[in-house]
Amino acid sequence: MLDIAHPNRPDLPAEIARRRTFAIISHPDAGKTTLTEKFLLYGGAIQMAGQVRAKGEARRTRSDFMKMEQDRGISVSASAMSFDFGQYRFNLVDTPGHSDFSEDTYRTLTAVDAAVMVIDGAKGVESQTQKLFEVCRLRDLPILTFCNKMDRESRETFEIIDEIQENLAIDVTPASWPIGVGREFMGCYDLLNDRLELMDRADRNVVAESIEINGLDDPNLAKHVPEHLLEQFLEEVEMARELLPKLDPQAVLEGHMTPIWFGSAINSFGVQELMQGIANYGPEPQPQSADPRQVGPEEKKVAGFVFKVQANMDPKHRDRVAFVRLASGHFKRGMKLTHVRTKKPMAVSNPVLFLASDRELAEEAWAGDIIGIPNHGQLRIGDTLTEGEALRVTGIPSFAPELLQACRAGDPMKAKHLEKALMQFAEEGAAKVFKPNLGSGFIVGVVGALQFEVLASRIELEYGLPVRFEQTQFTSARWVTGPKPEVDKFVNTNKQHIAHDHDGDVVYMTRLQWDIDRIERDMPELTLSATKEMHG
């Protein structure tokens, strides 16, 4: 398939061109986990929704494997899943939907080529969706939209489309149109293929019945759709065709237009059409920005970057798995790759592919795929692996935390253990850990309050250490950069405000915005930054 977005780029090898690597973004409760599960169902990865093939925990959703997620029913750890759909290979990267985990989500969006935005038919575009969407816009990520929960009372179709167009400043084109809403919702008309899709309410796991229709004036429509619904539907579609733009595949790839499908993930309805849409209109693996040059997926040599580190995926083994997005080449198990940051070779002997919490050894992988590399802390977020070339992937953000608390071990004798646990979470990107130059203990920074609870529960679960989080006088942290003599002078005159992060970089802990303004005024040669680029 030609790369429409970059007509002068070389054709990709077939194995790479069939890859579709995307993330699902949504507000909490919009139904992302259910949709993910149905993707796996249609991809043949699971036999029946809500069931795990292997064990008896039959009602657990596959992508939420951490204990806390199972307790709370929220996804807090982005995991990756690979499965086939027809001739395509889908790599689905799940993102935490909870707003407190936005940083992890932002980083995940650097590792995908497209995003599927899930919105709730009753609620429309919510604040969290808007924030995530802005990140997609920054990267010009193609977006496909799924309007979920149409079988519940939902808003008018035009109202939903208008809201997306206005709030997100993107053209919306309907790929399907709902027939009836709420209790009367009976299915959709597939506008791209002139097909009527009817929903089966009796069995949630049954794939929708499709009826071929020859255009909207086909008398067969009346056989399946009650008169009052048909009349309204025909009127709406006629208006939609006049008022809304036609599907332009090029505009979709450039991130200016989003096709929207309507459905009900819990009833397995509309999901297959969405997947077909990802296959047909989603981008193949895209070039990756790096220093000193961009990496093209068609390049023969392997290059990849770490966008996430997950510790203790298997509590029985103290392992950390680095999630690596392959940017180019054909990777084979056992390959030696150069770890660019340390310049050391690394033999990748047991890389894994994920089917949610199931892992299998990856004998091979191609550009666009996401593999997990178990390691003992050598790999960090932002690290680049290559076949020797000194490339550094750029654009993986680290944000200044918005909430800071002091962290102490319940047992003072266990302070060393606590340091180890916190350093691990820092490398995983789950929290910022600052070691103040004066005094003992650590200051932990997060983007949202729920993260403190998650950290406390994980430290206790994985390390057997009860911990306390306490208020601290500091309200924000800024990374300090500038000429070395100036930084040293600054550190000496502001001792009680200085800490170091887990990379050893200097951090200025502040109480008031005034602190930041004062330094910017008095020491213009220093830069105080709220984000730090995560480099390998």
N, C-alpha and C positions, 0 to 999 in steps of 0.2 A: 504494500500500500504506500502511495506517495505521501511524503510528509507535507501536508498542505500548508502548515504554518510557516515552514521554511523551505520554499520550493527549490532553493539551490543547494540544500543539504543532500549528501549521498543517501541512497536507499539503505535501509537497515537490513541486516541478515534476517531471514524469516523468523527465526527463533526469538529475536529481540522485538521485531515489529509486532508480534502477536501479544506482547506484554501490555497490560494496562495496570498502572500502579497509582492507586488513589486513596484518599482518606475520606472518612465520613465525618462531616461536622454538623453539629446541631446544638440547640439549647437542651439542658437536661429535660428529660421526660418527653422529648418529641418522638421517641420510639427508635432511637438509633440501634440499641442493642438487639431489639427484635428484628430490625431490618438486616443487621449483620448476620444474624442467625439464619434468616431466610436466604441470604446470599449463599451461605454455606450449604443450605439444603439444596438449592438449585445447582450449585457447583458440584453436587454429589459428595461433598465432604462429610455430610452427616445424613443419616437415614430418615430421621424424623425431627421436626423442630422441637427444641427443648430437650432433646435427648443426646447424651454423649454415648457414642458407640461402645466404648470400652466398659466402663464401670457402672456400678449401681446408682451413682448419684444422678439419676436419670433426669431430674428437673433443673439441672444447672446450665445456665447459658455458657457456651464454650469460651467466649472471649473474655469473660470476667473471672480470672482465675485466682486472684488474691483473696484471702479470707475476708478481709474487710469489705471488699466489693460484694462478696456474696452476702454478707450481713446487711449491707446498706442498699444493695441493688443499684449501685452506681459504678461506672467504669472509671477507675482512677489510674490505671496503668495502660498506656497505649501498647497494644500488642499487634503483631502482624500475622496475617494469614494468607496462604497461597492456595489457589484451587483453579481447576480448569472450568471454563464455561464455553461449550462448543469448541471452536478452534482456538479460542483465546486463553491466555493465562492471566488470571486476575491476581494482583497482589493488593490485598486490602489492609490498610493500616488503620487500626481503630484508634480514635483519639478520645482522651478523657472528656466527657461532656460537662463535668462539673466546673463551674466558673473558677473555682479555686485552683484548678490545675491548668490554667491557660498557658503557662510557659512551656510545659511539656507539649501541649498541642501546637503552639507556634513552631516549635522545633520540628515536630512531626511533619508539619506542612512544608518544610524545606526538603523532605525526602520523597515527596510524591509529585506526580505530573498533573493531577487533577483532584478536584474535591467534589463529593456528592453532598449537597446541602439538604438536610432533612428539616422540614418545617411542619408544625402541627396545624392542621386545617382550621382549628378553632382559635389558635393564638396568633398565627401569622409570624412575622419576623420579630424575634425577641432580642433583648440587649446583647446576650452572649453571642448569638448568631451574627449580630452586626459586627462585633469585635473580631470574630474569627474571619468574617468575610473581608474585613479591611486588610487582614494579613494576606488573604488570597489575592486581593487586588494589588498589593504591593509587589507580589511575585507574578502578576498576570496569569494566575492559575485558571485553567478552564473550570467552569462550575456547571454541574448538572443538578437540577433540583427535584426533590421528591416531596410532594405535599401529602403527608401521612394522616391517618385517622379520619378519612372521609366518611367512614361508617358511623362516626359520632356527629353530634350537632356541630356543623362547621360554618365558616363564613362563606359569603358568596364568592364564587370562583373569580369574578372580575376584581373583587375587592382584594383578594389574596394577591393576584397578579400585580395590581396597582401598587400595593404596599411594597412588594419586592422591588418593582421598578423605581419607586420613589426613594425608599430607605437605602437601597443598595446601589442605586444609579447604574443599573444594568438592564439591557433589553431582555424581555421575557417572551419566549415563544411557546405556546402550548403544544406538547407532543401528544397529549391525550386530553380528553374533556370529560369531566364527571357527569353521570346521569343520575339526578336526584342527589339529595344530601341527607346526612344523618340516617334516620330509620328508613328513609326512602332510597338511600344510595344503593344502586343495583349494579353498578359497574362503570365502565368508561368506554368512550369511543376512541380508538387508536387513530389519531389524525394522520400519522405518518404512513400507516399501512391500510387505511380504510377497513378497519376490523372492529367488530363489536366484542368487547370483553365483558363477560358476565361473572359476577362474584357469587361464589357458593357460600352462604352463611352457615350452612349446616356443618361443614367440615373445614376447619381452619387450615388444614394441611393439604387441601386439594388445590391443584393448579387451576386457574380460571379457565372457563370454557370460552373458546374463541369462535366467533361466527363471521365468515367472510361476507362482506357487504360491498355491493358495487356503488360506492358513492352515497351521499346522504339522502338521495331521492329513491333509494332502493326500497320497494314496498315491504321487503322482509323485515325492515326495522320495526315496523308496526306490530309484527307478530311477537316480538320479544320485549318491546318497551310499551308500558301503559300510555294511553293517549295524552294525559295531562303532563307526564314527564317528557314525552317525545316532543310535544309542542314547544315547551320551554327550552329543551336541549337544542332543537334545530334553530330556534331564534338566537340562542347564545352563541352557537358555533358560527352562524352567519355574521354576527357582530364581531366575534373574535377574529374571523378571517379578514374583516374589513379594517379593524382597529389595530390588530397586533402584527408585528413583523413576521415574515416567513422564516422558517429555519434556515440559517446560513451557517453551514459547517465551519467555514473559515472564521466567522465572527465568534463561534463557540470556542475554537482552538485559541483564539487571541484573548479570550476572557472577557469579551464585550457583550456576549449574549448567553443566556442560560435557557436550555429547553426545560420545561416542567412537566413531570408526570404526576398523575393523581392516583392515590390508592390507599390500601390499608394493609400495612405490613403484617399485622397480627392475623389477618385473614388470608395471608399469602397473595394479596391482590395488588397487581400493578408492579410487582417486584421484578418479574421476568422481563417486562417491557423496559424497565429502567436499566436492567443489566444489558439488554440488547443495545440500549442507547449508549451505554458506556463503551461497549465493544465498537459500535459504529461511529460514534462521534467523539469519543474520548481520545486523548493524544497517545501516541506510542511514546516510548522512553525519550526524554528530552535531554539536551546538553546540560551540563552542570557547571555553574560558574565557579572558577577556582583561580588561584594565583600561581604562576604567572600567566596561565592561559585557560581557556574553557576546555572542558572534556566532553568529547562527542560520544554518544552511545555506540557508534559504529566502529570506534577504535579497537584494534586487535588486543591491545594490552589492557589488563585488568586494573581498574581504579575504583575505589569505593570510599565512603565516609561514614563515620559513626554519628548517628543523630539521636541515639538514646542508649542508656545503659540501664539494665534492670538487674538488681541484685537478688539473690536468693529466690530465683524463680522456682527452684526446687529446694525447699527448706532442708532436705536431708543432705544436700551438697552445698557447701558455702560457695556457690559459683556466682559469677557475674556474667551476664550475657550482654555483649555489645551488639546492638542492632545496626547492621551495616547496609546502606543502600549502595548497590553496585551501579557505578556511573558508566562503566564501559567494559567491554571485553567478555570473554567466556571463562568463568572461574571453574576450576576443578579442585576437588577435595585433595588436600595434601600439598597444595601450591605454597611456595614461599613468597610472601609479600613483604615489602618494606614498610615499616611503621615510620612514617615520615618525621614525626616529631622527635623520636629518639634515634632515627637513622638506623634502627636495628632490624634485621630480618626476622620474620615471624612465620613459622610453619603453621598453616591453618589446617589442622588435621581432623578436627571434629566439628565442622560448621553445621548448623542446624537450620532446617526449614520449619516453619510453624504452621500447625493447624490448631490455632488457639493454644490451649495448654498442652496439646500433644506436640511432641517434636519428633522429627525424623532426621537422620543424617542427610545432609545435602551432598550428593555425589558431584553435582555440578550446578551452576547458576549462571544467569546471563544478566547483561545490563538491564536495569529496571527491577530486578529481583531484590528482595530483602532477606539477608541471611543473618543468623545469630552466631556470634563467635564467643564461645565460653572462654573466659580468661580470668586471671587473678588480679585484676586492677590495672593491667598495663594500658588498656584502651579507655579513653575518655571521650566525652561528647566533643565533636569537632575534629577528632583525629582522622587523618587520611591514610589509606593503605594503597600502595601502588606496586607496580613491578619494577620499581627502582627510581622512577622520576620524582623529583622533589616538588610535588604539587600540594597546594593547600586549598581545600574547599573553603569557599567564603560564604558569608551570609547566614551562619547559624547563630541566632541571638541568645544572649543571656541577659536577663533583665534584673534591675535592682529590685530587691524584695520590698514589698509594701508593708510588711509586718515583721517586727523583730522581737524575739523573746530570748531570755537567758535560759540555758539548758543545764540542769545539774542531775547527776546520778543520785538515786535515792540512797545508795550506799557510797560514801566518800572514797572507800577503798577501791571502788570500781571505776574511778575516773579515767584510767587508761583504756579500759574496755569501751567506755563511752566515746572516747576520742576516735577509736577505730570505727565504731558504728557510724558516728557522724561523718567521718571522712568518706566512708563508703557512700552515704546518701548524697554527699556533696558531689562525688564523682558521677553518681547516677543522674545528677541534675534534679533530684527530688527536693533539694533545699540548698540555700547558701549557708555555709558554715564559716563564721568569722572567729578568729582567736585574738582577743584583745591583747595588746602589748602589756597592759597593766592588769593585775588581778588574775584570778583563776577562772576556770569555766569557759564556756563557749557562748557565742550569740548565734542563734539560728534565725535565718531570714526566709520568709516564704511569701508567695504572692496572695494566698488566701487562707483564712483562719482554719478551715477544715484540715489543712495540711499538717498543723501541729498535732491534731488528734491522730492522723494517719501515721505520722512519724513516731509518736509515743507508742502506738499500738504495734508498729513494726519493730521498734527497738526492743520492746518487751517480748514479742513473739519470736524474733529471730536471734536475739542475743541474751534473752532472759534478764534484761536490765530494766527495772522500773525507773522512769525518769520523771522529773518535774520541769515544766516550762513556767518561767516567772516573768513578770513585767520587767522591762529594762528602761533606763532613761532615754535610750536612743530611739529615734523614729524612722531614720532612713540611713542608707549607706551609699557611698559614691566611690567608684574606683578612681584612683589618683594617678595621673601620668604626667610626664614632663621631663626636663633635663635632670639627670641624677642629683647634682648638687642641690638643686631647688627642692626636689622631693625629700632628700635627706634633711634639709633645713626645716621643711614643713613638718616632717615626722618628729623632729626633736622639739619643736615648739608646741606641738599639739598632742603630747604623749597620751593623755587620757582619752583621746578621741580616735586613736589609731588601732587598727586591727589588720590581720592578714587573712586572705581567703585561702581555700585549700590548694591553690596553685602557688601560694606565697606572694600574691600581688597585694600592694598596699591599698587599704580601704579606709576611708574617712567616715567614722560613725557620727551622725549628727542628731541633734535634738530638734533643731528648728530650721526652717528654710533660711533664716537669718544667718546661720553658721555658713551655709553654702554661699549665700550672696557675699558675705564678708571675705571669704577666701578668693572668690572670683574677682572681687574688687581689688584686694590687697596683693594677690599673687597671680597676675594675669598670665604668667608663663606656665602655670599648672592647668591641667584639664581635669575637671570633675565630671565623671560620666556615669549616667544611670544604666548604661548597658555595656556589656563587654563582649566583644566578638569571640566566639569560642574556637580557638585555633588548634589544629594539631601541631 
